[in-house]
Amino acid sequence: MVLELGKAGSSGVGKGVLPVLRDGVVVATLQASSWTESATAVLGDRRWVFGKRKGVLTARWEVDPEETARLRAEQTSWWKGTWTVELTGGALQVESVSWWKGTHRFLADGREVARGGTTGGWSPRPTLTVDVELPLDEQVFLLWLLLVVGRRNQAAALTGTGVTVTGGSS
């Protein structure tokens, strides 16, 4: 199964809304903030609120109290780009396969259960290939995690570029 984050406003969703596609069919939507690490996901009649609290990415149903965290993702190493994700069925370790290509692998007890990638092009969008049974809610959370990681990497690259250009000019 492959999920792909589509272009905002495409596939019949509203302006500023990202379609979550499986085989070109919208299975969910994601309205992600451009300024903060937060989003709202809609899967059928359920609305999820994704956000960051005390450095941890969390997900809760919209009807849950704000302090609730049904799903969690915490970065374990900035240098290695590793994360631990807590899902309802257990924990996953996330490893960066290629920083430049934006690829990641998701491991359960050392076994790869999913792989994250990008669509490529000028504005790469995350994709998620899942090899095991994983609820769609959790897949969308992992796709959002990949979006957050990709944005963080872009920001780090731009910051690094700015320093190099500034430091290299006379």
N, C-alpha and C positions, 0 to 999 in steps of 0.2 A: 504494500500500500504506500502510495506517495501522496503527501500533502504538499501544496505549494501556496505561498502567499501571493495573491494576485495584485495587480496594479490598483491603486485607490480609485474608486468610482467605476471600475470595470465590472463586467459580468452581471450587470443589473443591480448592483448595490449603490447606495447613495454616495454623494461626493464626500471625500475624506474617509470613506470606509474601505477597508481592505477585505476582499473576498478570500476565504480559505477554500481552496479548490482540491478536489480529488477527481482525477481524470476529466478535468475541465468543468466539473459540476460544483456549484457552491454548496458546501456542507456546513459552513459557519461564516461569521463575519467578525472582524476585529477592527475596532476603532482605537488606534494607538496614538498617544500624545507625542507630539514632536519635541516637546521640551522636557518632559519628565518620563521616567520609566514607569509608565502606567498605561492601562488599556482596558477596554470593555469588550468582552467576547460574547457573541450571541450564538448559541447552539440550540436550535429548535425553540422551545419556550423557556429555556434557562439562560440567564445572564450571569456571566462571570466578571468579577472585578480583579484585574491584575495590577499589582503595584509593588512598591519597594518600602519596606519598613525595617529600620536599623540595619541597612545593608543587605537584607535578604529579600529576594523576589518572592512574592506570595500570590496566591489565588484563592478567592472565596466566592461563594454565590452572592449575588447582589443583596439577597435578603438576610445574609449572615451579619452578625455584629462586626464592626470594623477590625477588631483584634483577631478575628478568626483567620486561620491559614489552613485551608484544605490541602493545598499543594505548596511546596516550597523549593526554592533553588538558591543555593549559597555558594559563592565562589570560594574555592579552597586554596587556589594558588593563582595570583595574578600573572606571575612569570610563565607558568606552564599553561595557563588558560584552562585550568580544571575547575569543575563544579561538582557539587553533590545535589541531586534532585530527590526530594521526598514525594512520592506518589502514593495513592491509596494502596497499591499492591506491593510497595517496598521502595527501596532506594536505588537510584541509578548514579553511576559515576559518568561524568562527561569529560571527554578529553578532546583537545584540539588536534586534528590530524594535519591541517595546513592553515596557518594564519592567513596566508595570501589568498587562498581559495575559499576561505571561510567554511571549511569542512570540519565536522565534529563527529565523534562516535559516542554512543550512549551504551554503557556497559551495566549488566546486572550480574553480579558475582563473577566478574571477569569475562563474561560472554557478551559479544555485541548483539544488542537487540534493536538498535535503530541507528541511522546515520543522517546527519544534517549536512546540507549542501546549499548551493545557491543556483539561481536560474542563469547566472552569468550576465554579460552585457554591461552597459554603463551604470545602470541602477539595479544591482543584483538584489534579488529577493530570496528569502530563505525557503528551503524545501526540507521535508522530513520523510525519510523512507523507514518504515517500521516493519520489522521481521516477525514480530510476535503480536499476540492479542493485547491491545492497549486501548482503553476507552478513548473515544474521540475527544472528550474534554481534556484528557491528559496530553494527547497529541497536540492539541491547539496550544496548550500551555508550553510544551516543548518548542513549538514553532515560534511562539512569542519570545521565549528565552533566546532562541537563535537570532531573532530580530534585535533584541537588546544587546547581545554579544556583538553582533555585526555593527551596530551603531557605536558601541564603545570602541571597537577596533578602528572604525573610521575616524572617530574623534581623536584617538591616540595617534593615528597616522597623520592627520592634519596638524595636530599640535607639533609632532616631530618635524614635519615638513616646514612649518612656520619657523621653528627654532633654527633649522638648518639654513633656510633662506635668509633669515635675519642675520644669523651669525656669519654667513658667507658673503654678505654684501659689504661694500665699503663706502 
